[in-house]
């Protein structure tokens, strides 16, 4: 739908590694030149609305007894309000989606699909937070939102592309829900993803794409002080599922704009995708009920012996030390995309396996002590 601007290589006439790194660094440090006053209003408005609604959601949660209590499958030690992710949802409905209608004149289906999908995914999560909901209903709604998004963004690319992206979106909704189990982990991961995508848009002088990404980052940042380093409210299904959908939508928009290629997208979300996928595969291989609640993700094992901020720091280290360099390499070559992607995921699987083994050994040693 939108003109492709991705160079696909690092020819001297376009970019090289040092210049691209400088552009990304400049996107984060020289914010004054990125947007005009009108655009800053959108970004700051998103932050303030998210923070305000999150603050109000804590009071609402205690009045309605929307409180998660410590338990065998929980990673927290004190009763904590849930549902604070509604602040992110409302901020993105108000500030993330409207600019997209201006980006797609004559093709508003993409913006409408994102708005509709965000609302129904958040609504299902909100209902589940309050009253509980069957897994079948959640899956049907998630697949509906994912399919509409895929058709709107990639319909012209063929049935296979639509099916693959729809499955990716549905998996993104659910895996971000699975990974929202300790203070700050989902919020910091989402913030990293949106900031990187915002940098892509800014570095290629595509403010139409960059502005919604920075708006989503601001909405996430507005929620984080209430959830990290010590949570006074959890995101809840209303927020985690919506963030998973938004991240998939942001990646789909990046593909549509030509700012991303699929290998970059998979590297960008590798921290959560590896943990959730390896955990799911492990449960299936061992004959466990893979769809039931559990505490077998690597981050949950790590949280049994580490503070939540330390676990978040480890996932942040993966993003900064593995994901960021890999993205720069992918930006500078198209000859080794598959090799770079394979190396990132192979290394990630090794880290996951070693991390689980180390955690189990530490738990056994503590029990025998």
C-alpha positions in Angstrom: 0.0 0.0 0.0 2.8 2.4 0.7 6.0 3.1 -1.3 8.9 0.8 -0.3 11.9 2.7 1.0 14.0 -0.1 2.5 17.3 -0.3 0.7 18.0 -3.9 1.4 21.7 -3.4 1.4 24.3 -1.1 2.6 25.7 0.4 -0.6 27.9 3.5 -0.2 25.2 5.6 -1.8 22.7 4.7 0.9 24.0 3.6 4.4 26.9 2.0 6.1 27.1 0.6 9.6 28.6 3.6 11.3 26.2 6.1 9.7 23.2 4.0 10.5 24.2 3.6 14.1 24.7 7.4 14.3 21.2 7.9 12.9 19.7 5.5 15.5 21.6 7.2 18.3 20.5 10.6 17.0 16.9 9.5 17.0 17.1 8.9 20.7 19.3 11.9 21.7 18.2 14.7 19.3 14.5 14.4 19.8 13.9 18.1 19.3 14.4 17.8 15.5 12.3 14.7 15.0 8.8 16.2 15.3 7.0 19.5 15.1 5.0 20.9 18.0 1.8 19.2 16.8 3.4 15.8 16.8 4.9 16.3 20.2 1.4 17.0 21.5 0.3 13.6 20.3 3.3 11.9 22.0 3.0 13.8 25.3 -0.8 13.3 25.2 -0.3 9.6 24.9 2.0 9.5 27.8 -0.2 11.6 30.1 -3.4 9.7 29.2 -1.8 6.4 29.8 -0.4 7.4 33.1 -3.6 9.0 34.3 -5.8 6.1 33.4 -3.3 3.6 34.9 -3.4 5.6 38.2 -7.2 5.6 38.1 -7.3 1.9 37.3 -5.6 1.0 40.5 -8.4 2.6 42.5 -11.0 0.9 40.3 -9.3 -2.5 40.7 -9.4 -2.4 44.5 -13.1 -1.2 44.5 -14.0 -4.1 42.2 -11.7 -6.6 43.9 -9.6 -7.1 40.7 -6.6 -8.3 42.7 -4.1 -11.0 41.9 -3.2 -12.9 45.1 0.1 -14.8 45.6 -0.1 -18.5 44.6 1.7 -21.5 43.2 1.6 -20.2 39.7 2.3 -16.6 40.6 5.6 -14.8 40.7 4.6 -12.1 43.1 4.5 -12.2 46.9 1.8 -9.6 47.7 -1.7 -8.9 46.5 -1.6 -6.6 43.5 -4.3 -4.9 41.4 -4.6 -5.9 37.8 -6.0 -4.3 34.7 -3.7 -1.3 34.5 -3.0 -2.0 30.8 -6.3 -0.2 30.0 -4.3 3.0 30.2 -2.1 1.8 27.3 -5.1 0.7 25.3 -7.0 4.0 25.7 -3.9 6.1 24.9 -3.3 4.1 21.7 -6.9 4.3 20.7 -6.8 8.1 21.1 -3.3 8.8 19.7 -1.9 5.8 17.9 -4.7 5.0 15.5 -6.0 8.4 14.4 -2.8 9.4 12.5 -3.0 6.1 10.5 -6.2 7.3 8.8 -4.2 10.2 7.4 -1.4 7.8 6.3 -3.7 5.6 4.3 -5.9 8.0 2.3 -8.2 5.9 0.1 -7.1 2.8 1.9 -8.4 3.3 5.4 -9.1 -0.4 5.8 -5.6 -0.8 7.4 -6.2 1.8 10.0 -9.8 0.5 10.6 -8.5 -3.0 11.0 -6.0 -1.9 13.6 -8.6 0.1 15.5 -11.2 -2.7 15.5 -8.6 -5.4 16.3 -7.2 -3.4 19.2 -10.7 -2.8 20.6 -11.9 -6.4 20.5 -8.7 -7.9 21.8 -8.7 -5.4 24.7 -12.4 -6.0 25.3 -11.9 -9.8 25.5 -9.0 -9.2 27.9 -11.0 -6.8 30.0 -13.9 -9.2 30.3 -11.5 -12.0 31.2 -9.9 -9.9 33.9 -13.3 -9.2 35.4 -15.3 -12.4 35.0 -13.2 -15.1 33.3 -13.7 -16.3 29.8 -13.3 -19.6 28.0 -10.1 -20.2 26.0 -12.1 -20.9 22.9 -13.8 -17.5 22.9 -10.5 -15.8 23.4 -8.8 -17.8 20.5 -11.7 -17.0 18.1 -11.6 -13.3 18.8 -7.8 -13.3 18.5 -7.9 -15.1 15.2 -10.6 -12.7 13.9 -8.5 -9.7 14.8 -5.4 -11.2 13.4 -7.0 -12.2 10.1 -8.6 -8.8 9.5 -5.2 -7.1 10.2 -3.4 -9.5 7.8 -5.9 -9.0 5.0 -5.9 -5.2 5.4 -2.1 -5.0 5.4 -0.9 -7.9 3.2 -4.0 -8.9 1.2 -2.3 -7.9 -2.1 0.7 -10.2 -1.3 -1.3 -13.4 -1.6 -3.1 -16.0 0.6 0.1 -17.5 2.0 1.4 -14.2 3.2 -1.9 -13.4 4.8 -2.1 -16.8 6.6 1.5 -16.5 7.9 1.0 -13.0 9.2 -2.4 -13.8 10.8 -0.8 -16.8 12.7 2.1 -14.6 13.7 -0.3 -11.9 15.0 -2.4 -14.5 16.9 0.7 -16.0 18.4 2.0 -12.5 19.3 -1.2 -11.7 21.2 -1.0 -14.9 23.3 2.8 -15.0 23.8 2.8 -11.5 25.2 0.1 -12.6 27.6 2.2 -15.6 28.6 5.3 -13.4 29.1 3.5 -10.9 31.4 4.3 -12.6 34.6 6.8 -10.4 36.5 7.2 -6.7 37.2 8.2 -4.7 34.2 9.1 -7.4 31.8 6.4 -6.9 29.2 6.4 -3.1 29.5 10.2 -2.8 29.0 10.1 -5.2 26.1 7.3 -3.4 24.4 9.0 -0.1 25.0 12.2 -1.5 23.3 10.3 -2.7 20.3 8.4 0.5 19.7 11.5 2.7 20.2 13.4 0.6 17.7 10.6 0.8 15.2 10.3 4.6 15.8 14.0 4.9 15.1 13.5 3.0 11.8 10.8 5.4 10.8 12.8 8.5 11.8 16.1 7.3 10.2 14.3 6.8 6.9 12.5 10.1 7.2 9.1 8.5 7.4 7.3 10.5 10.1 4.0 9.0 9.0 5.3 5.7 10.4 7.5 7.0 13.2 4.9 9.1 14.9 2.5 6.1 15.8 5.6 4.2 17.0 6.7 6.9 19.4 3.1 7.4 20.5 2.9 3.7 21.4 6.3 4.0 23.2 5.0 7.0 25.2 1.8 5.1 26.1 3.9 2.2 27.4 6.2 4.5 29.3 3.2 6.1 31.0 2.3 2.7 32.4 5.8 1.5 33.5 6.3 3.6 36.7 3.2 1.8 38.1 4.6 -1.6 37.2 8.4 -1.4 37.7 10.6 -1.9 39.6 7.9 -2.9 42.0 4.4 -3.3 40.7 1.4 -1.5 42.2 -0.7 -2.8 39.3 -0.4 -5.5 36.7 -1.2 -5.0 33.1 -3.8 -7.7 33.0 -5.1 -9.5 29.9 -6.6 -6.2 28.7 -3.1 -4.8 28.3 -1.0 -7.8 27.5 -3.1 -9.0 24.7 -3.6 -5.5 23.3 0.2 -4.9 23.4 0.8 -8.2 21.6 -1.7 -7.1 18.9 -0.1 -3.6 18.6 3.4 -5.0 18.2 2.2 -7.3 15.4 0.4 -4.4 13.8 3.4 -2.1 14.1 5.6 -4.8 12.4 3.0 -5.2 9.7 3.0 -1.5 9.1 6.8 -1.5 8.9 6.6 -4.3 6.3 3.9 -2.3 4.4 6.0 0.8 4.5 9.1 -1.1 3.3 11.0 -0.1 6.4 11.4 -3.7 7.6 12.0 -7.1 6.1 10.7 -10.3 7.9 14.1 -11.3 9.2 14.4 -8.0 11.0 11.0 -8.4 12.5 11.8 -11.9 13.8 15.1 -10.7 15.3 13.4 -7.7 17.0 10.9 -9.9 18.9 13.3 -12.8 19.5 13.6 -12.4 23.3 9.9 -13.2 23.9 9.5 -15.4 20.8 12.3 -17.8 21.8 11.2 -18.1 25.5 7.5 -18.6 24.7 8.1 -21.0 21.8 10.7 -23.1 23.5 8.6 -23.4 26.6 5.6 -24.4 24.5 7.6 -27.0 22.5 9.1 -28.4 25.7 5.7 -28.9 27.3 4.3 -30.6 24.2 7.3 -32.9 24.0 7.0 -33.9 27.7 3.2 -34.5 27.3 2.1 -31.6 29.5 -1.1 -29.8 28.9 0.5 -27.0 26.9 -2.6 -24.8 27.1 -2.9 -24.8 30.9 -1.4 -22.2 33.3 2.2 -22.9 34.4 5.5 -21.3 35.6 7.9 -22.9 33.2 9.1 -20.0 31.1 12.7 -19.1 31.5 11.9 -15.7 33.1 9.7 -17.5 35.7 12.5 -19.9 36.6 14.9 -17.0 36.9 12.5 -15.1 39.1 12.5 -17.9 41.6 16.0 -16.9 42.6 16.5 -13.4 41.4 14.6 -10.1 41.9 12.3 -9.0 39.1 14.5 -6.1 38.1 17.5 -8.4 37.6 15.5 -10.7 35.4 14.3 -7.7 33.4 17.9 -6.6 33.1 18.9 -9.9 31.6 16.2 -9.7 28.9 17.3 -6.1 28.3 20.9 -7.3 27.9 19.7 -9.7 25.2 18.0 -6.9 23.3 21.0 -4.5 23.6 23.8 -7.0 23.1 22.3 -9.4 20.6 19.2 -7.9 19.0 20.5 -4.4 18.3 23.8 -5.5 16.7 21.9 -8.1 14.6 19.5 -5.5 13.4 22.3 -3.3 12.3 24.0 -6.2 10.5 20.7 -7.0 8.7 20.3 -3.4 7.7 23.7 -3.4 6.1 23.5 -6.7 4.1 20.9 -8.7 2.3 23.3 -11.6 1.5 23.4 -13.1 5.0 19.9 -12.4 6.3 19.0 -16.1 6.8 22.4 -16.8 8.4 22.1 -13.9 10.9 18.5 -14.9 11.8 19.5 -18.5 12.2 22.5 -17.5 14.4 20.3 -15.3 16.7 17.7 -18.0 17.2 20.2 -20.9 17.5 22.1 -18.9 20.2 18.8 -18.0 21.8 17.8 -21.7 22.1 21.2 -22.6 23.6 20.8 -19.7 26.1 17.3 -20.9 26.9 18.4 -24.5 27.4 21.4 -23.6 29.5 19.3 -21.1 31.5 16.7 -23.7 32.4 19.3 -26.3 33.4 21.1 -23.7 35.5 17.9 -22.7 37.2 16.9 -26.3 37.9 20.3 -27.1 39.3 20.2 -24.0 41.6 16.7 -25.0 42.9 17.8 -28.6 43.6 21.0 -27.4 45.4 18.9 -25.1 47.5 16.6 -27.9 48.5 19.4 -30.2 49.4 21.2 -27.6 51.4 
